Amino acid sequence: MQKTVLQVCPQYDLYYLFSLYNICILYNRINKMNTTKNNTRRKKWSLKYKRSINCKKPKGFSQRQHCKYGKRPKTIKKWT
């Protein structure tokens, strides 16, 4: 039979144990939020990297997509 925390350590009251438990939960949630924010951030390609891509022989899916769609000249729309 397993003993509860209160049976092993009777000097702790329930309020103290629940407050410790809540602090641990909040601490874990804050740490998870910080790590997910950092992991989901996307980095942009530098201009130097974009210019270095050889569209005659692109390496990988992203470079192929960049050569196909990313090099379109921006058209200026005139409102008449």
BELJO-V699723 format. One line per field, one symbol per residue. phi: phi as a letter, one per 20 degrees, with the letter a starting at -180 (. if undefined). Layout:
# BELJO-V699723
phi->???
This chain:
# BELJO-V699723
phi->.eeeffffcffeeffffffffffffffffffffffffffefeeefffffffefeffcfdnffffffffdedfffeeeded
